[in-house]
Amino acid sequence: MEVEEILICPLLTEKTSMLQAGVSGYRKYSFRVDVRANKFEILYAVRKLFNVEPLSCNIVSVKSKKKRNLPISKKSFQRGHGKTAPWKKAIVTLPKGQSIEALESLNVNET
């Protein structure tokens, strides 16, 4: 798997922006990653793409959710069943004094 394929996109929510602020001095960044990636591949990808030395990586596998009452088509009254795709989230911890500059500029809650 290529380095660019491992990290899909950064997660920018209110909770992740508080983790990026680094209350304890450590900065934590959240990414949506490929479901086949493991911790070592994620740490390697962050090291190569952002030129930082990450300390650790925590992984959360987000399960798919059932969705009901989705219309099959606009003209029919039938309802269908479906589900969302499962995905994987990684939380990467950086040491004190290091940050990812590309993601700092995207931070939405800087008020």
TIPA-246758 format. One record per atom (N, C-alpha, C, O): residue in one letter; atom name; x, y, z. Coordinates in steps of 0.05 Angstrom, whole numbers, plus 5000, padded with zeros to 4 digits. Layout:
REM residues N
+------+------+------+------+------+
| rest | atom |   xx |   yy |   zz |
+------+------+------+------+------+
|    A |   CA |    X |    Y |    Z |
...
+------+------+------+------+------+
//
This chain:
REM residues 111
+------+------+------+------+------+
| rest | atom |   xx |   yy |   zz |
+------+------+------+------+------+
|    M |    N | 5017 | 4977 | 5000 |
|    M |   CA | 5000 | 5000 | 5000 |
|    M |    C | 5018 | 5025 | 5000 |
|    M |    O | 5037 | 5026 | 5015 |
|    E |    N | 5012 | 5044 | 4983 |
|    E |   CA | 5027 | 5069 | 4981 |
|    E |    C | 5021 | 5087 | 5005 |
|    E |    O | 5000 | 5085 | 5018 |
|    V |    N | 5040 | 5105 | 5010 |
|    V |   CA | 5037 | 5124 | 5033 |
|    V |    C | 5013 | 5142 | 5029 |
|    V |    O | 4999 | 5148 | 5048 |
|    E |    N | 5008 | 5151 | 5004 |
|    E |   CA | 4986 | 5169 | 4999 |
|    E |    C | 4959 | 5155 | 5001 |
|    E |    O | 4938 | 5169 | 5005 |
|    E |    N | 4958 | 5129 | 4999 |
|    E |   CA | 4933 | 5114 | 5001 |
|    E |    C | 4925 | 5108 | 5030 |
|    E |    O | 4901 | 5103 | 5035 |
|    I |    N | 4944 | 5110 | 5048 |
|    I |   CA | 4938 | 5103 | 5076 |
|    I |    C | 4921 | 5124 | 5090 |
|    I |    O | 4900 | 5118 | 5101 |
|    L |    N | 4930 | 5150 | 5088 |
|    L |   CA | 4915 | 5172 | 5100 |
|    L |    C | 4895 | 5182 | 5080 |
|    L |    O | 4903 | 5193 | 5059 |
|    I |    N | 4869 | 5180 | 5085 |
|    I |   CA | 4849 | 5188 | 5066 |
|    I |    C | 4843 | 5218 | 5070 |
|    I |    O | 4845 | 5233 | 5050 |
|    C |    N | 4836 | 5227 | 5094 |
|    C |   CA | 4831 | 5255 | 5099 |
|    C |    C | 4833 | 5261 | 5129 |
|    C |    O | 4829 | 5242 | 5145 |
|    P |    N | 4839 | 5285 | 5136 |
|    P |   CA | 4839 | 5292 | 5165 |
|    P |    C | 4810 | 5296 | 5174 |
|    P |    O | 4792 | 5304 | 5159 |
|    L |    N | 4805 | 5290 | 5199 |
|    L |   CA | 4778 | 5294 | 5211 |
|    L |    C | 4779 | 5321 | 5226 |
|    L |    O | 4794 | 5325 | 5244 |
|    L |    N | 4761 | 5339 | 5217 |
|    L |   CA | 4760 | 5366 | 5228 |
|    L |    C | 4733 | 5370 | 5242 |
|    L |    O | 4714 | 5379 | 5229 |
|    T |    N | 4732 | 5364 | 5267 |
|    T |   CA | 4708 | 5368 | 5283 |
|    T |    C | 4716 | 5385 | 5307 |
|    T |    O | 4739 | 5391 | 5311 |
|    E |    N | 4696 | 5392 | 5323 |
|    E |   CA | 4702 | 5408 | 5347 |
|    E |    C | 4719 | 5392 | 5367 |
|    E |    O | 4737 | 5403 | 5380 |
|    K |    N | 4713 | 5367 | 5370 |
|    K |   CA | 4729 | 5350 | 5388 |
|    K |    C | 4758 | 5347 | 5379 |
|    K |    O | 4776 | 5348 | 5395 |
|    T |    N | 4762 | 5342 | 5353 |
|    T |   CA | 4789 | 5339 | 5343 |
|    T |    C | 4805 | 5365 | 5344 |
|    T |    O | 4829 | 5364 | 5347 |
|    S |    N | 4791 | 5387 | 5340 |
|    S |   CA | 4806 | 5413 | 5342 |
|    S |    C | 4815 | 5419 | 5371 |
|    S |    O | 4835 | 5432 | 5375 |
|    M |    N | 4800 | 5409 | 5391 |
|    M |   CA | 4808 | 5412 | 5418 |
|    M |    C | 4833 | 5394 | 5424 |
|    M |    O | 4850 | 5401 | 5439 |
|    L |    N | 4833 | 5370 | 5411 |
|    L |   CA | 4857 | 5353 | 5414 |
|    L |    C | 4881 | 5365 | 5401 |
|    L |    O | 4904 | 5361 | 5410 |
|    Q |    N | 4877 | 5379 | 5378 |
|    Q |   CA | 4899 | 5392 | 5365 |
|    Q |    C | 4911 | 5415 | 5381 |
|    Q |    O | 4934 | 5421 | 5378 |
|    A |    N | 4894 | 5427 | 5397 |
|    A |   CA | 4904 | 5450 | 5413 |
|    A |    C | 4925 | 5441 | 5433 |
|    A |    O | 4941 | 5458 | 5442 |
|    G |    N | 4925 | 5417 | 5441 |
|    G |   CA | 4945 | 5406 | 5459 |
|    G |    C | 4944 | 5417 | 5487 |
|    G |    O | 4963 | 5430 | 5495 |
|    V |    N | 4923 | 5411 | 5501 |
|    V |   CA | 4920 | 5421 | 5529 |
|    V |    C | 4942 | 5411 | 5546 |
|    V |    O | 4952 | 5425 | 5563 |
|    S |    N | 4949 | 5385 | 5543 |
|    S |   CA | 4970 | 5373 | 5560 |
|    S |    C | 4998 | 5377 | 5548 |
|    S |    O | 5018 | 5367 | 5558 |
|    G |    N | 5000 | 5392 | 5526 |
|    G |   CA | 5026 | 5396 | 5513 |
|    G |    C | 5029 | 5378 | 5489 |
|    G |    O | 5043 | 5384 | 5470 |
|    Y |    N | 5016 | 5354 | 5489 |
|    Y |   CA | 5017 | 5336 | 5466 |
|    Y |    C | 4996 | 5343 | 5446 |
|    Y |    O | 4973 | 5350 | 5454 |
|    R |    N | 5002 | 5343 | 5421 |
|    R |   CA | 4983 | 5349 | 5400 |
|    R |    C | 4973 | 5322 | 5388 |
|    R |    O | 4989 | 5305 | 5381 |
|    K |    N | 4947 | 5320 | 5385 |
|    K |   CA | 4935 | 5295 | 5374 |
|    K |    C | 4920 | 5303 | 5349 |
|    K |    O | 4903 | 5321 | 5349 |
|    Y |    N | 4925 | 5289 | 5327 |
|    Y |   CA | 4912 | 5294 | 5302 |
|    Y |    C | 4896 | 5269 | 5294 |
|    Y |    O | 4906 | 5246 | 5297 |
|    S |    N | 4872 | 5273 | 5283 |
|    S |   CA | 4855 | 5250 | 5275 |
|    S |    C | 4853 | 5249 | 5245 |
|    S |    O | 4850 | 5269 | 5231 |
|    F |    N | 4855 | 5225 | 5235 |
|    F |   CA | 4853 | 5220 | 5206 |
|    F |    C | 4834 | 5197 | 5200 |
|    F |    O | 4831 | 5179 | 5216 |
|    R |    N | 4821 | 5199 | 5177 |
|    R |   CA | 4806 | 5176 | 5166 |
|    R |    C | 4827 | 5160 | 5150 |
|    R |    O | 4839 | 5172 | 5132 |
|    V |    N | 4830 | 5135 | 5156 |
|    V |   CA | 4850 | 5119 | 5143 |
|    V |    C | 4838 | 5095 | 5129 |
|    V |    O | 4815 | 5088 | 5133 |
|    D |    N | 4854 | 5082 | 5112 |
|    D |   CA | 4846 | 5058 | 5098 |
|    D |    C | 4840 | 5036 | 5118 |
|    D |    O | 4854 | 5033 | 5138 |
|    V |    N | 4819 | 5020 | 5113 |
|    V |   CA | 4811 | 4999 | 5132 |
|    V |    C | 4832 | 4977 | 5134 |
|    V |    O | 4831 | 4962 | 5153 |
|    R |    N | 4849 | 4975 | 5115 |
|    R |   CA | 4870 | 4954 | 5115 |
|    R |    C | 4895 | 4962 | 5129 |
|    R |    O | 4913 | 4946 | 5134 |
|    A |    N | 4898 | 4988 | 5136 |
|    A |   CA | 4922 | 4998 | 5148 |
|    A |    C | 4925 | 4991 | 5177 |
|    A |    O | 4905 | 4989 | 5192 |
|    N |    N | 4950 | 4987 | 5187 |
|    N |   CA | 4954 | 4982 | 5215 |
|    N |    C | 4970 | 5005 | 5227 |
|    N |    O | 4976 | 5024 | 5213 |
|    K |    N | 4976 | 5003 | 5253 |
|    K |   CA | 4989 | 5026 | 5267 |
|    K |    C | 5016 | 5033 | 5255 |
|    K |    O | 5022 | 5057 | 5252 |
|    F |    N | 5031 | 5013 | 5248 |
|    F |   CA | 5058 | 5019 | 5238 |
|    F |    C | 5058 | 5032 | 5211 |
|    F |    O | 5074 | 5050 | 5206 |
|    E |    N | 5039 | 5024 | 5194 |
|    E |   CA | 5036 | 5037 | 5168 |
|    E |    C | 5027 | 5066 | 5171 |
|    E |    O | 5035 | 5084 | 5156 |
|    I |    N | 5009 | 5071 | 5190 |
|    I |   CA | 4999 | 5098 | 5194 |
|    I |    C | 5021 | 5116 | 5205 |
|    I |    O | 5023 | 5139 | 5196 |
|    L |    N | 5036 | 5106 | 5224 |
|    L |   CA | 5058 | 5122 | 5235 |
|    L |    C | 5079 | 5128 | 5213 |
|    L |    O | 5090 | 5150 | 5212 |
|    Y |    N | 5085 | 5109 | 5196 |
|    Y |   CA | 5104 | 5113 | 5174 |
|    Y |    C | 5093 | 5134 | 5155 |
|    Y |    O | 5108 | 5151 | 5145 |
|    A |    N | 5067 | 5133 | 5148 |
|    A |   CA | 5055 | 5152 | 5130 |
|    A |    C | 5056 | 5180 | 5141 |
|    A |    O | 5062 | 5199 | 5126 |
|    V |    N | 5050 | 5184 | 5166 |
|    V |   CA | 5050 | 5210 | 5179 |
|    V |    C | 5079 | 5221 | 5179 |
|    V |    O | 5084 | 5245 | 5175 |
|    R |    N | 5098 | 5203 | 5185 |
|    R |   CA | 5127 | 5211 | 5186 |
|    R |    C | 5136 | 5220 | 5158 |
|    R |    O | 5150 | 5240 | 5156 |
|    K |    N | 5128 | 5206 | 5137 |
|    K |   CA | 5137 | 5213 | 5110 |
|    K |    C | 5123 | 5238 | 5099 |
|    K |    O | 5135 | 5254 | 5086 |
|    L |    N | 5097 | 5240 | 5103 |
|    L |   CA | 5081 | 5261 | 5090 |
|    L |    C | 5085 | 5288 | 5104 |
|    L |    O | 5085 | 5309 | 5091 |
|    F |    N | 5087 | 5288 | 5131 |
|    F |   CA | 5087 | 5314 | 5145 |
|    F |    C | 5114 | 5320 | 5159 |
|    F |    O | 5117 | 5341 | 5172 |
|    N |    N | 5134 | 5303 | 5156 |
|    N |   CA | 5161 | 5307 | 5167 |
|    N |    C | 5160 | 5313 | 5197 |
|    N |    O | 5173 | 5332 | 5206 |
|    V |    N | 5146 | 5297 | 5211 |
|    V |   CA | 5145 | 5298 | 5241 |
|    V |    C | 5151 | 5270 | 5251 |
|    V |    O | 5151 | 5251 | 5237 |
|    E |    N | 5157 | 5268 | 5277 |
|    E |   CA | 5163 | 5243 | 5290 |
|    E |    C | 5141 | 5236 | 5310 |
|    E |    O | 5142 | 5245 | 5333 |
|    P |    N | 5120 | 5221 | 5301 |
|    P |   CA | 5098 | 5215 | 5319 |
|    P |    C | 5106 | 5196 | 5342 |
|    P |    O | 5123 | 5179 | 5339 |
|    L |    N | 5093 | 5200 | 5365 |
|    L |   CA | 5098 | 5183 | 5388 |
|    L |    C | 5082 | 5157 | 5387 |
|    L |    O | 5092 | 5135 | 5391 |
|    S |    N | 5056 | 5160 | 5383 |
|    S |   CA | 5038 | 5136 | 5384 |
|    S |    C | 5015 | 5140 | 5365 |
|    S |    O | 5010 | 5162 | 5354 |
|    C |    N | 5000 | 5118 | 5362 |
|    C |   CA | 4976 | 5119 | 5344 |
|    C |    C | 4955 | 5101 | 5357 |
|    C |    O | 4960 | 5078 | 5364 |
|    N |    N | 4931 | 5112 | 5359 |
|    N |   CA | 4908 | 5096 | 5369 |
|    N |    C | 4889 | 5093 | 5345 |
|    N |    O | 4885 | 5112 | 5330 |
|    I |    N | 4877 | 5069 | 5343 |
|    I |   CA | 4860 | 5063 | 5320 |
|    I |    C | 4832 | 5056 | 5330 |
|    I |    O | 4829 | 5041 | 5350 |
|    V |    N | 4811 | 5067 | 5317 |
|    V |   CA | 4784 | 5061 | 5323 |
|    V |    C | 4770 | 5051 | 5298 |
|    V |    O | 4771 | 5065 | 5277 |
|    S |    N | 4759 | 5027 | 5299 |
|    S |   CA | 4744 | 5017 | 5276 |
|    S |    C | 4715 | 5025 | 5279 |
|    S |    O | 4702 | 5015 | 5298 |
|    V |    N | 4705 | 5041 | 5262 |
|    V |   CA | 4677 | 5051 | 5263 |
|    V |    C | 4660 | 5031 | 5247 |
|    V |    O | 4664 | 5028 | 5223 |
|    K |    N | 4641 | 5019 | 5260 |
|    K |   CA | 4624 | 4999 | 5247 |
|    K |    C | 4603 | 5012 | 5230 |
|    K |    O | 4597 | 5036 | 5233 |
|    S |    N | 4593 | 4997 | 5211 |
|    S |   CA | 4572 | 5007 | 5194 |
|    S |    C | 4546 | 5009 | 5209 |
|    S |    O | 4541 | 4994 | 5228 |
|    K |    N | 4529 | 5028 | 5201 |
|    K |   CA | 4503 | 5032 | 5215 |
|    K |    C | 4481 | 5025 | 5195 |
|    K |    O | 4483 | 5030 | 5171 |
|    K |    N | 4459 | 5014 | 5206 |
|    K |   CA | 4437 | 5008 | 5189 |
|    K |    C | 4421 | 5033 | 5183 |
|    K |    O | 4417 | 5050 | 5201 |
|    K |    N | 4412 | 5036 | 5159 |
|    K |   CA | 4395 | 5058 | 5151 |
|    K |    C | 4369 | 5047 | 5140 |
|    K |    O | 4370 | 5029 | 5123 |
|    R |    N | 4347 | 5057 | 5150 |
|    R |   CA | 4321 | 5047 | 5142 |
|    R |    C | 4305 | 5069 | 5129 |
|    R |    O | 4311 | 5092 | 5132 |
|    N |    N | 4284 | 5061 | 5115 |
|    N |   CA | 4266 | 5079 | 5102 |
|    N |    C | 4279 | 5097 | 5082 |
|    N |    O | 4272 | 5121 | 5079 |
|    L |    N | 4298 | 5086 | 5068 |
|    L |   CA | 4310 | 5101 | 5046 |
|    L |    C | 4292 | 5097 | 5021 |
|    L |    O | 4287 | 5074 | 5015 |
|    P |    N | 4284 | 5118 | 5008 |
|    P |   CA | 4268 | 5113 | 4984 |
|    P |    C | 4284 | 5100 | 4962 |
|    P |    O | 4307 | 5107 | 4957 |
|    I |    N | 4271 | 5080 | 4949 |
|    I |   CA | 4284 | 5066 | 4927 |
|    I |    C | 4287 | 5084 | 4903 |
|    I |    O | 4307 | 5085 | 4889 |
|    S |    N | 4266 | 5099 | 4896 |
|    S |   CA | 4266 | 5118 | 4875 |
|    S |    C | 4247 | 5141 | 4882 |
|    S |    O | 4232 | 5139 | 4901 |
|    K |    N | 4249 | 5162 | 4867 |
|    K |   CA | 4232 | 5186 | 4873 |
|    K |    C | 4203 | 5181 | 4867 |
|    K |    O | 4186 | 5194 | 4880 |
|    K |    N | 4197 | 5164 | 4849 |
|    K |   CA | 4169 | 5160 | 4841 |
|    K |    C | 4155 | 5138 | 4855 |
|    K |    O | 4130 | 5135 | 4854 |
|    S |    N | 4169 | 5121 | 4870 |
|    S |   CA | 4157 | 5098 | 4883 |
|    S |    C | 4152 | 5105 | 4913 |
|    S |    O | 4166 | 5122 | 4924 |
|    F |    N | 4134 | 5091 | 4924 |
|    F |   CA | 4128 | 5094 | 4953 |
|    F |    C | 4141 | 5071 | 4969 |
|    F |    O | 4138 | 5070 | 4993 |
|    Q |    N | 4156 | 5054 | 4955 |
|    Q |   CA | 4169 | 5032 | 4969 |
|    Q |    C | 4194 | 5043 | 4984 |
|    Q |    O | 4207 | 5062 | 4976 |
|    R |    N | 4199 | 5031 | 5007 |
|    R |   CA | 4222 | 5039 | 5022 |
|    R |    C | 4242 | 5016 | 5023 |
|    R |    O | 4234 | 4993 | 5022 |
|    G |    N | 4267 | 5023 | 5025 |
|    G |   CA | 4287 | 5002 | 5025 |
|    G |    C | 4304 | 5003 | 5050 |
|    G |    O | 4301 | 5020 | 5067 |
|    H |    N | 4322 | 4984 | 5052 |
|    H |   CA | 4341 | 4982 | 5075 |
|    H |    C | 4369 | 4984 | 5064 |
|    H |    O | 4374 | 4975 | 5042 |
|    G |    N | 4386 | 4995 | 5079 |
|    G |   CA | 4414 | 4997 | 5071 |
|    G |    C | 4432 | 5001 | 5095 |
|    G |    O | 4423 | 4999 | 5118 |
|    K |    N | 4458 | 5006 | 5090 |
|    K |   CA | 4476 | 5011 | 5112 |
|    K |    C | 4499 | 5028 | 5102 |
|    K |    O | 4505 | 5029 | 5078 |
|    T |    N | 4512 | 5042 | 5121 |
|    T |   CA | 4535 | 5058 | 5114 |
|    T |    C | 4559 | 5040 | 5113 |
|    T |    O | 4559 | 5018 | 5123 |
|    A |    N | 4580 | 5050 | 5101 |
|    A |   CA | 4605 | 5034 | 5098 |
|    A |    C | 4621 | 5036 | 5124 |
|    A |    O | 4622 | 5057 | 5137 |
|    P |    N | 4634 | 5014 | 5133 |
|    P |   CA | 4651 | 5015 | 5156 |
|    P |    C | 4677 | 5030 | 5149 |
|    P |    O | 4686 | 5029 | 5126 |
|    W |    N | 4689 | 5044 | 5168 |
|    W |   CA | 4713 | 5059 | 5163 |
|    W |    C | 4731 | 5058 | 5188 |
|    W |    O | 4722 | 5049 | 5209 |
|    K |    N | 4755 | 5068 | 5186 |
|    K |   CA | 4774 | 5067 | 5207 |
|    K |    C | 4785 | 5095 | 5213 |
|    K |    O | 4791 | 5110 | 5194 |
|    K |    N | 4788 | 5101 | 5239 |
|    K |   CA | 4798 | 5127 | 5247 |
|    K |    C | 4823 | 5123 | 5263 |
|    K |    O | 4826 | 5104 | 5279 |
|    A |    N | 4843 | 5140 | 5258 |
|    A |   CA | 4869 | 5139 | 5272 |
|    A |    C | 4874 | 5165 | 5286 |
|    A |    O | 4870 | 5187 | 5275 |
|    I |    N | 4882 | 5164 | 5312 |
|    I |   CA | 4890 | 5187 | 5327 |
|    I |    C | 4920 | 5186 | 5332 |
|    I |    O | 4929 | 5168 | 5347 |
|    V |    N | 4934 | 5205 | 5320 |
|    V |   CA | 4964 | 5204 | 5321 |
|    V |    C | 4973 | 5225 | 5341 |
|    V |    O | 4964 | 5248 | 5340 |
|    T |    N | 4990 | 5218 | 5360 |
|    T |   CA | 5001 | 5236 | 5381 |
|    T |    C | 5028 | 5245 | 5373 |
|    T |    O | 5046 | 5228 | 5367 |
|    L |    N | 5033 | 5271 | 5374 |
|    L |   CA | 5059 | 5282 | 5368 |
|    L |    C | 5072 | 5292 | 5394 |
|    L |    O | 5057 | 5299 | 5413 |
|    P |    N | 5098 | 5293 | 5396 |
|    P |   CA | 5111 | 5302 | 5420 |
|    P |    C | 5108 | 5332 | 5424 |
|    P |    O | 5099 | 5347 | 5406 |
|    K |    N | 5115 | 5342 | 5447 |
|    K |   CA | 5113 | 5370 | 5453 |
|    K |    C | 5131 | 5386 | 5435 |
|    K |    O | 5154 | 5379 | 5430 |
|    G |    N | 5120 | 5408 | 5424 |
|    G |   CA | 5136 | 5426 | 5407 |
|    G |    C | 5133 | 5420 | 5377 |
|    G |    O | 5142 | 5436 | 5361 |
|    Q |    N | 5121 | 5397 | 5370 |
|    Q |   CA | 5117 | 5391 | 5342 |
|    Q |    C | 5088 | 5394 | 5334 |
|    Q |    O | 5070 | 5389 | 5351 |
|    S |    N | 5083 | 5401 | 5309 |
|    S |   CA | 5056 | 5403 | 5300 |
|    S |    C | 5056 | 5400 | 5269 |
|    S |    O | 5077 | 5401 | 5257 |
|    I |    N | 5033 | 5395 | 5258 |
|    I |   CA | 5029 | 5392 | 5230 |
|    I |    C | 5018 | 5418 | 5220 |
|    I |    O | 4995 | 5425 | 5224 |
|    E |    N | 5035 | 5434 | 5206 |
|    E |   CA | 5028 | 5461 | 5197 |
|    E |    C | 5005 | 5461 | 5177 |
|    E |    O | 4988 | 5479 | 5178 |
|    A |    N | 5004 | 5441 | 5160 |
|    A |   CA | 4983 | 5440 | 5140 |
|    A |    C | 4955 | 5437 | 5152 |
|    A |    O | 4936 | 5447 | 5141 |
|    L |    N | 4953 | 5423 | 5175 |
|    L |   CA | 4928 | 5419 | 5188 |
|    L |    C | 4921 | 5442 | 5207 |
|    L |    O | 4898 | 5446 | 5214 |
|    E |    N | 4941 | 5456 | 5217 |
|    E |   CA | 4936 | 5478 | 5235 |
|    E |    C | 4921 | 5501 | 5221 |
|    E |    O | 4904 | 5514 | 5233 |
|    S |    N | 4927 | 5505 | 5195 |
|    S |   CA | 4913 | 5526 | 5180 |
|    S |    C | 4884 | 5518 | 5174 |
|    S |    O | 4867 | 5536 | 5169 |
|    L |    N | 4877 | 5492 | 5175 |
|    L |   CA | 4850 | 5483 | 5170 |
|    L |    C | 4832 | 5483 | 5195 |
|    L |    O | 4809 | 5477 | 5193 |
|    N |    N | 4844 | 5489 | 5218 |
|    N |   CA | 4829 | 5487 | 5243 |
|    N |    C | 4805 | 5507 | 5242 |
|    N |    O | 4809 | 5531 | 5237 |
|    V |    N | 4781 | 5496 | 5246 |
|    V |   CA | 4757 | 5512 | 5243 |
|    V |    C | 4749 | 5527 | 5268 |
|    V |    O | 4734 | 5547 | 5266 |
|    N |    N | 4758 | 5520 | 5291 |
|    N |   CA | 4749 | 5532 | 5316 |
|    N |    C | 4770 | 5549 | 5329 |
|    N |    O | 4777 | 5545 | 5352 |
|    E |    N | 4781 | 5568 | 5314 |
|    E |   CA | 4801 | 5586 | 5325 |
|    E |    C | 4787 | 5613 | 5331 |
|    E |    O | 4791 | 5632 | 5316 |
|    T |    N | 4772 | 5614 | 5352 |
|    T |   CA | 4759 | 5640 | 5360 |
|    T |    C | 4767 | 5649 | 5387 |
|    T |    O | 4758 | 5670 | 5396 |
+------+------+------+------+------+
//
